[in-house]
Every structure is written in C-alpha cells, then in structure tokens.
C-alpha cells in the first residue's frame, strides 16, 4: 500500500511564471553510470543523455535562465575540465548555444536578468560570457569560497573567470526561514511564483528550482539539476511503488499493451518495490561531494515527485525527450497534457537487458 503524498506546505499565491524547457542540443555520452549510482544493472553501464535549460518568464517581464547545458566550444573550458573530459573518454556534442536558440525564436538575450547555475559542473554552466554584463550569475551556498577566483588566475579552478567577470556574482543564502517540503527555500520574486531550493550533496552549492506555472489549481515544474541523474534514483518510492501495469510501456510507447510491473521485481533493492532502484555511488568511484547529503536531497525529491501536480524535470532525463514540448513552446499546461504520468516510468527501458526484454 502506497503512502499518501506528503504536504509540501507550499505557500499560496495567485502569481505564476511561464516556463519553457530548452533542449540545449547537448548530447553527452560515455560517462559510466557507476560514478553516480549503485548497484550496477546489467546492460546499463553508461549515460547517454541530453542537458536541459529552463527559461522562466515573470509577468513583470523579468526573465531568468536555469542552467545553460554544455558550451559549444567545450575545448575552452578551464584546463582542469578539458583534461578531465579528454582523459576519461567522455563525449559531448552541441549543435546550438542557448543564446542562439533564444535569439532565433524572438527572445532577446539582453532581456535575461540572471543565469542560475544549479551547480558548477561543465555540463550545466554553458558560456555565460555570451550574455550581457547586466545579466547576473546566481550560485548556491559555498560557491565563491570553493571556486573563485576562476581559471586562469587559479589554475585548479573548474570555472572560468570569464564566466563571472564584469557581472554580478550573487551567492544565495537560504536564511528566509522558508521551507518547501523539507527543502530550505528562497522566494526569488517575493510573490510565490518561483523558488530556489537548497539541495546539497551532489556538488558544493547545488540548488534546484520550483516554478508555479498555474494557480487554482496549482501546478509546478521542479527543475532538478543533478539532484538525480536517472529516474531510478528517485523511483519507485514509498509514495509511488511500481504499478502492476505500466502504460505506456517503457519498451514501446506506441503500443496499447501495458508492461507488467512484476517484470522489474528482480531488480528491487527491497522486497516490495518501494525503494528506488539506485542509491548514490560511494567510495573511490563515486563523484558526489557528500553522498549522505545527496541521499537526503533525493528523499526530498521523492516527496515532490509523489505529487501529480509537480513535473519533476532532472537536467539529463532522456525520457522527457519523448514526452514534453520544448522551447519555443511553453510547458505550463503539462498537467492537461498528462506529461507526468506519461513520462514517469519510461526510464525503465534502460533495464531491458537486465529483465530479458
């Protein structure tokens, strides 16, 4: 029996923002799953994934970007990052930068008030220098002391001085006494339309976003960054156990024949399928800055994910490619379009070999 979704106690508001999910045209491959999650599951050894950015537009005409994906000229990252990508055999292809996409679809890059980095990793930071100096760069707690000055002043820094030079570098402090579920929260516009959420663990200063996209009834888009890298890190849960019948089938979305949930029982980490398939990778392999904290963040994500009025969108969730409408289209009507239920179990396709499908 599933537990009812917890009350996240999101403050009431009638103000909403418009959100457009940007497929940054980044295609990332060759990164082993074992550095993010455990246990190993047969046939699912590497991540091949997109990277999403989010355009948030407030009724006051103030606009934000949440993450930028991979920069087109990724050979120009800080030397530490270039060496890391090369030595580990990771690959990234980018067809078009975020600013190019905006301008090509009638959104002026100069209208962006701020770029929010979920965290400092190379597949999220993009190239802020393509935006005006009037565009601020917003980062999470602990960022400045850990990473500034950037490269080349600090040869070991993973970020570039040019990412923030000449613009405001604003580090958040979650001291408003506000909580959304169990997340410490920051009300960006001060009207309940868009929150930033303290979500440490994966990286120093990691933050998520929560945008109210409809009111009466409320619905929200949760911008997860790298709080999780795969749906199997936060599903199933005590709130969302694997259903007896999964439709659409993760192996054939166009088929009217559902997939039996029992097919995945051999992969459960517990007896009743109410724990996610994966836990955070630990030890020498794991890349999480603080694995214990990362697990606590995932528990908070699971609480948000239990609510059908919240679309949880992780930055690299490949399954969303097949469901959502991307920029320049809007995502505010995701609930009417059924994106939450349609996408929820599509990640299970990655377990096809493990379950003999």
N, C-alpha and C positions, 0 to 999 in steps of 0.2 A: 504494500500500500504506500503510495507516494505521500510525502509530507506536503501540506499546502504551501504555496509560495509565501515567504516572509514579507511583512510590510516594510518597505524601504523608507517609509516616512519622508517621501519627497515633498517639500513644501508646496502648497497650492499656488498656482499662478495661471493667469489667462494669457500671458505673453509667450509666444513661440518664436523659434528661429526656423529658417529654411535651411535644409541640409542637402548638399549634393555630394555623392560619393564619387571620388575621382579614381578611376583606374589609371595609375601613373604610368602605365605601359612598361613598368619594370617587370622583368621576368627573371627570377632568381632560381638557380639550380645548383646541385652539387653539395649542398650543406647537409651533413649527416643528422638524422633525427636524434641520434644518441646524445648529442651535446645539449639538447633541450629537454628530452623526456625519456622515461624508462617505464616499463621494460621494453626490450626490443620486440617488435612484432614482425613475423616473417613476411617478407615482400615489401615492407615499408621501411626503407633504410635511408632515404634522402628526401629532403623537401624540394619540391618544385612548385613555386608559388608566385603570386602577384604581390604588389605592395599598394595599399590604398591610402589616399589622402582624402580629407573632408573639407569642403567649403561650407562655412557657417555664415549665414547672412541674417543679421538682426533687422527688425522693422525700422530701426533708426538709420539704416544704410551703412552701419558698421559691419565690416566683414573680417573673418578670420580664416586661416588655414590650419588644420590639424595634421601635421606631418607632411613631408614632401616626397617620400619614396627615395629612390636611388638617383643621384645626379647623373646626367647624361655622360659627362666626361669623367667617369669614375677613376680614371688614371690620375686625376688631380686631387683626390682626397689627401688627407695627411699621410705622410710616408708610412707611419705605423699601420694604417688601414690598407694602403695599397699593398704593402708587403704581406699582410695577413690574407687578403683576398687571393693574391697570387700563390703564396706558399701552400695554402690549403685547397687549392683547386676549385674554389667557388667561382661561379659564373653569373654575370648579370648583363642583361640586355635592356636598354631603354630606348624607346622609339621617339619619345617626345617629353620634354620637361613640363612641369606643372604650369609654369607661367605661360609657356607656349599654348598649352591647352586652354587656359583661361582666355587669353587674347584671341585665339581662333574662334572662340564661342561668345564673344561680346562682353567678357568680364575684364575690366581694366586691372592689370596687376597693381597699379598705383592705388587702387581702392582698398587693398588689403591692409588692415590696421595692424595685424600681428600674425606671425607664424608661431604656432605652438609645436614644440618638439615633444612627442611622447617620451623620448629619451634620445641619447646621443649616438646610437648605433648607425652605421653608414647607410643602411637600407631605409632610414627614416628621415635623415637630416636634409637630403637633397642639396640644393645650392641656394641658400638664402640671398647670396650676393646678386642674384638675378632680380631681386626686388629692391625698391627704393629704400633709401636710408630712413625714411619716415616709417617704414614697417618694422615694428618691434619684434624681438625674438624672445619668446617666453619659454622658460625651462623650469624643471622641478627642483625640489629642495636638495641642497648639497652640490648642485652642478658647478657653480663658479669655483668653489674651493678645489674641486676634483679635477677640473678640465681647463681652467683658464690660468695663464694665457694659452692660446691655441698655437698650433703649428704655423709658422716655423719658429716663433720665439721660444716655444717649448717643444723640442724635437720629439718628445714622447707623448704629446697630447694627441688624442684621436680626432679632435675637431680642428678646424681651420680658423685662424684669426679673421680671415675674410668673411667667415660666417656671421660674425657679430660686429666687426669693425665699422664704426661710424653710425651704428644704430643702437637703440636701447636694448640692453640685455637684461631682461626682467626675470628674477628668480622668485618663484611663488613661495609664499609662506601660508601654510594651512592653519591660520590662527583665528579664523572667524567663529570657531566653536560650532561649525555647521557639519552635520553628518548626513550622508545619503546611504541608507543601509548601514554597513559598518565601515564605509569609506569616509575619511576626512575629506571635506568638500570646500570648494571655493566658488562662489557665485560670481561669475565673470562680469556680467552686465548689471548685476544687482537687482534683477527682476525675476529670477527663477527660470529663465529661458535656456541658460547654458551653464553647466557646472564643470569644473575641473576636479578630478578625484585623485587623491594621493594613493598611488598603487605601487609601492616599492617592492624590491626583490629581484626582478629580472636585471635591473640596472640602476645605478645611482640616479635619483631624480625622476624615476619613471612615473608618468601620470596618464590617466585616462580622461575621456570626455563624456559628458552626458547631455544630450540636446533634447529639449522638449519641442516636438515637431507638430503636435496637435494638442488642443485642450478641449475638455468637455466632449468626449472623453480624452484623457491624456494618453499620449504615446511618446516614446523616447527612442533615440538612437544612441547606443553605447559604443563609443569609439575606444577600442580596447588596446591599441598599440600592440605591444608584445607581452601583455599580461599572460597571454597564451599564444602558442604558435600553431595549434591544431585543435579541432573540435574535441578530440579525445582527451584533452587535458581538463575540460570542464563539463563534459558529458560522458555517460549519464551521471545523474546526481540523485540525492535523496528526494529531490523535487521532480526530477524528470528521469525516471528509470526507462530503460529501453522498452518501447511498446511491443506488444505481442505481434503486431502487424505494422510494418513500416511502409508508408506511402507518402510521396513517391519512393520507389525502390532506389537505393543509392547506386545500384548497378545498372539501372535503366530508367531514367526519369520519365521517359515517354510511355513506359509500359503501364497498363492499368492493373497489372498483377503486383500486389504488395510483396515485400520481402519479409519473411518470418524473423521476428526479433530473436528467436531462440538460436538462430544461426551463429550469433556472436557470443553465446554463453561460454565457449571455451576460452575466450579472451578476458573474461571478467577478472578483476582483481579481488573481488569478494564473491560471496555466494549468490547474491540476489540482483546483481547488476545495478547497484545504486551508488557506485563509486566510479569516477572517471577511469577510462582505460589506462591513462598515463599519470605518473607522478613526475615532479621536477627531477631532472637528472642531477645526480650528486657525484662527489668525488672529483678525480682529476679531469674526467670528460666534461662535466657539467660547466656551463657558461654563466649560470645565474650568479649575480653578485652576492645574493643572500638567499639560498634555497629555502630556508624556513620561512622567510618573509614572503618569498614568491608563492609558496603554498598557501599562506594566509590570504594573499591577494586573490588567488584562484578561488578560495572559499567564498570570498565576497562577490566575485564574478558569478559564481553559481547561483547566488541569491538573486542577482539581477536577471540572470538568464532564465530563471523559473517563471518570469512574468511575460506572458504573451504580448503585452503592450510595449515591450522593450526589444528592439532589434539589436542583438549583440554582434558587432562587426569588428573582428580582430583584423589587424593590418595585413595578414597574409592568408586569410581564409579563402582558399581556392574555390570552395563550394559556392561562395557568393557570386562568382563569375557567371554561374549558370542560372541565377535567380533574379538578382537586383537590376534596376535600371541605373546606369552610370551617367556621370556628367556628360553633356549639359542637362540631363533630365534630373528631376528632383526625387528625393526619397521620402518625402513627408507622408505619402499615402501608403507606406509599406504595409500597414495593418490591413487596409482594404484589399491589398493585392496578395495577402497571405504569405509574405516572404519569410516570416519567422518559421511557420510550420513546414513550409516547402524546403527550406534550407537546413533545418535543424539536424537531420541525420545523414545528410549527403556525405559527410566526412567518412562514413563507414565504407565507402568504395575503396578507400586505401587499404582495407583489410581483406580484400577479395582473395588474395593468395593464401592468407592465413586461415581463412574459413573454407578453402577449397572451392571458391566460386570462380 
